Amino acid sequence: MKILVPTAAGLEAVVKRQLNSLGYPDTRAVNGRVTVENCTWHDVARLNLFLRSGERVLVCLARFDAPDFDALFDGVAAVPWQDWIDGNGRITVVTKSVNSRLFAHHSIQSVGKKAIVNVLQKRYGALEESGSEYRVELDITDDVCSVNLDTSGAGLHKRGYRTLPYDAPLKETTAAALIDLTVWNPDKAFADVFCGSGTLPIEAALKALKIAPGLNRSFDFERWGCVDDNACRLAREEARDVRVTRKLNIIGGDISPKATEIASFHARQAGVDGYVKFNLRDARQFVSNSSYGVNVSNPPYGERLGDKQTAQCLARDMGKLYKTLDKWNFYFLSPLEDFEKQFGRRADKKRYIFNAGIKCSYYSFNGPKPPSKDN
Ligand SMILES: C[S@@+](CC[C@H](N)C(=O)[O-])C[C@H]1O[C@@H](n2cnc3c(N)ncnc32)[C@H](O)[C@@H]1O
């Protein structure tokens, strides 16, 4: 099977590296998707469980030219759907169209679904659609249609621990990627001085403790008749076996009592309470006993929380904090175009990342390398 892993724009290379470290060296990253060839159901299970920053795990079933609806119908109907979908499967078709003659989503969806149902009725007779979920994606780009079966169901950012609502949270998958883009390792102190609902500190702890992010949730493919049960069982066993316990120094701070309460609750839900501390504290007052450390934050944005002046003022204050913690590395995700000017220093690295549809920059302000014994 060929697997496609959609990623947020700007994070393809992070997902490629995560795949690499999971044992998949031959991957290709193009336009918000990373592909892996020759996969088994066991690989599907592993990727759903272990990938920290991919958005979903899709199986590519077909790819064909789709300049018109006849071609779309024939291409979708050429897939042996009876090999994938159970007789009582509930089928949802979702569509994407980029730079293509077929662009009316509703029509693409209904032609696609009709083609799938036609094939299944030949095998099963009348369909009830009362069983497991099957989400089929028809992605038409430049008049070429890819037919993809979504094995994940709910997006992979839904780890299951973040159940309480909070303003402007980072997606868990994005938070994990931001951490991967830093020099942090679990021997170093980690902080998020604007922690909100706790996503960054919790994702750092999950990574350090090697807790598979998907361990506490299920995936659509686990309920499909075509899947070998052993594939899921073995991958879940592996996920339970690789967990470690270790000492960690991970702190989240926020000025809002509601935020620290929610973050602590989420840490308990994620099974990392005891490894992460949340303090009610103004970011400007942050101090640490660790001379070396890494802070990763998305401070309030002008667009979504507070106003632009407040965001600029906080960027200035973070520049001052950086000077007091002169051996720490600071990373900020912000849409403020003059963040560096306010911070008072040119970033050592700046990457463009989309967060909730907002174009942001991820600024890295490096500290010195620790001597190797502290590393
Ligand atoms: C964009 S949210 C962070 C969201 C967080 N990453 C998450 O996933 O939930 C920014 C947070 O900064 C907090 N905040 C605003 N001003 C602050 C300050 N001076 N010190 C500490 N926290 C502050 C807000 O209460 C809010 O929770």
The ligand as an SDF file (V2000), in Angstrom:
LIG
                    3D

 27 29  0  0  0  0  0  0  0  0999 V2000
   -2.0150   31.8790   22.3040 C   0  0  0  0  0  0  0  0  0  0  0  0
   -2.2590   31.4420   23.9700 S   0  0  0  0  0  0  0  0  0  0  0  0
   -1.2080   30.0330   24.1780 C   0  0  0  0  0  0  0  0  0  0  0  0
   -1.9360   28.7870   23.7880 C   0  0  0  0  0  0  0  0  0  0  0  0
   -1.2170   27.5350   24.1590 C   0  0  0  0  0  0  0  0  0  0  0  0
   -0.0320   27.3170   23.3760 N   0  0  0  0  0  0  0  0  0  0  0  0
   -2.1500   26.3380   24.0030 C   0  0  0  0  0  0  0  0  0  0  0  0
   -1.9090   25.4430   23.1780 O   0  0  0  0  0  0  0  0  0  0  0  0
   -3.1840   26.3280   24.6780 O   0  0  0  0  0  0  0  0  0  0  0  0
   -1.3720   32.6930   24.8580 C   0  0  0  0  0  0  0  0  0  0  0  0
   -1.4830   32.5750   26.3690 C   0  0  0  0  0  0  0  0  0  0  0  0
   -0.6680   33.5990   26.9390 O   0  0  0  0  0  0  0  0  0  0  0  0
   -1.2500   33.9640   28.1800 C   0  0  0  0  0  0  0  0  0  0  0  0
   -0.6910   35.2810   28.5770 N   0  0  0  0  0  0  0  0  0  0  0  0
   -1.0070   36.5150   28.1250 C   0  0  0  0  0  0  0  0  0  0  0  0
   -0.1980   37.4290   28.7030 N   0  0  0  0  0  0  0  0  0  0  0  0
    0.6330   36.7600   29.5400 C   0  0  0  0  0  0  0  0  0  0  0  0
    1.6970   37.1420   30.3970 C   0  0  0  0  0  0  0  0  0  0  0  0
    2.0540   38.4010   30.5310 N   0  0  0  0  0  0  0  0  0  0  0  0
    2.3220   36.1730   31.0850 N   0  0  0  0  0  0  0  0  0  0  0  0
    1.9710   34.8700   30.9680 C   0  0  0  0  0  0  0  0  0  0  0  0
    0.9560   34.4610   30.1900 N   0  0  0  0  0  0  0  0  0  0  0  0
    0.3110   35.3780   29.4660 C   0  0  0  0  0  0  0  0  0  0  0  0
   -2.7480   33.9600   27.9040 C   0  0  0  0  0  0  0  0  0  0  0  0
   -3.4500   33.8000   29.1260 O   0  0  0  0  0  0  0  0  0  0  0  0
   -2.8770   32.7500   26.9650 C   0  0  0  0  0  0  0  0  0  0  0  0
   -3.1780   31.5960   27.7070 O   0  0  0  0  0  0  0  0  0  0  0  0
  1  2  1  0
  2  3  1  0
  2 10  1  0
  3  4  1  0
  4  5  1  0
  5  6  1  0
  5  7  1  0
  7  8  2  0
  7  9  1  0
 10 11  1  0
 11 12  1  0
 11 26  1  0
 12 13  1  0
 13 14  1  0
 13 24  1  0
 14 15  1  0
 14 23  1  0
 15 16  2  0
 16 17  1  0
 17 18  1  0
 17 23  2  0
 18 19  1  0
 18 20  2  0
 20 21  1  0
 21 22  2  0
 22 23  1  0
 24 25  1  0
 24 26  1  0
 26 27  1  0
M  CHG  2   2   1   9  -1
M  END
$$$$
